[in-house]
Amino acid sequence: MQPSTQNRNRRTPNVRALFDILMGFIYAVVGGLLALAPYIHLKLPILSDAMVQLFGGACVLYGGFRIYRGVKTLYSS
């Protein structure tokens, strides 16, 4: 038996919302590590410490946005 169209449409936003939340946490954690890289003695030879911190901060902000969007989608459905 195939699920009805209504059930399938109701399930899709939940999966997308959970994916957004999970990816948001991943972005935030990686961004936090990059933002704190000079303090935890993590050296990236390609970029300067200031650029790594700036990119890490941007990743934290984007991760927060993804979490917000996922929670908003999860509770609006």
Contacts in CASP RR format, 6 or more apart in sequence:
PFRMAT RR
TARGET T0000
AUTHOR 0000-0000-0000
METHOD contacts of the structure
MODEL  1
MQPSTQNRNRRTPNVRALFDILMGFIYAVVGGLLALAPYIHLKLPILSDA
MVQLFGGACVLYGGFRIYRGVKTLYSS
3 11 0 8 1.000
10 77 0 8 1.000
13 73 0 8 1.000
13 74 0 8 1.000
13 76 0 8 1.000
13 77 0 8 1.000
14 74 0 8 1.000
14 77 0 8 1.000
16 70 0 8 1.000
16 73 0 8 1.000
17 70 0 8 1.000
17 71 0 8 1.000
17 73 0 8 1.000
17 74 0 8 1.000
17 77 0 8 1.000
18 70 0 8 1.000
18 74 0 8 1.000
20 66 0 8 1.000
20 67 0 8 1.000
20 69 0 8 1.000
20 70 0 8 1.000
20 73 0 8 1.000
21 66 0 8 1.000
21 67 0 8 1.000
21 70 0 8 1.000
21 71 0 8 1.000
21 74 0 8 1.000
23 63 0 8 1.000
23 66 0 8 1.000
24 62 0 8 1.000
24 63 0 8 1.000
24 64 0 8 1.000
24 66 0 8 1.000
24 67 0 8 1.000
25 63 0 8 1.000
25 67 0 8 1.000
27 59 0 8 1.000
27 60 0 8 1.000
27 62 0 8 1.000
27 63 0 8 1.000
27 64 0 8 1.000
27 66 0 8 1.000
28 59 0 8 1.000
28 60 0 8 1.000
28 63 0 8 1.000
28 64 0 8 1.000
28 67 0 8 1.000
30 56 0 8 1.000
30 59 0 8 1.000
31 55 0 8 1.000
31 56 0 8 1.000
31 57 0 8 1.000
31 59 0 8 1.000
31 60 0 8 1.000
32 56 0 8 1.000
32 57 0 8 1.000
32 59 0 8 1.000
32 60 0 8 1.000
33 40 0 8 1.000
33 42 0 8 1.000
33 56 0 8 1.000
34 52 0 8 1.000
34 53 0 8 1.000
34 55 0 8 1.000
34 56 0 8 1.000
34 57 0 8 1.000
34 59 0 8 1.000
35 52 0 8 1.000
35 53 0 8 1.000
35 56 0 8 1.000
35 57 0 8 1.000
35 59 0 8 1.000
35 60 0 8 1.000
36 42 0 8 1.000
37 43 0 8 1.000
37 44 0 8 1.000
37 49 0 8 1.000
37 52 0 8 1.000
37 53 0 8 1.000
38 49 0 8 1.000
38 52 0 8 1.000
38 53 0 8 1.000
44 52 0 8 1.000
47 55 0 8 1.000
END
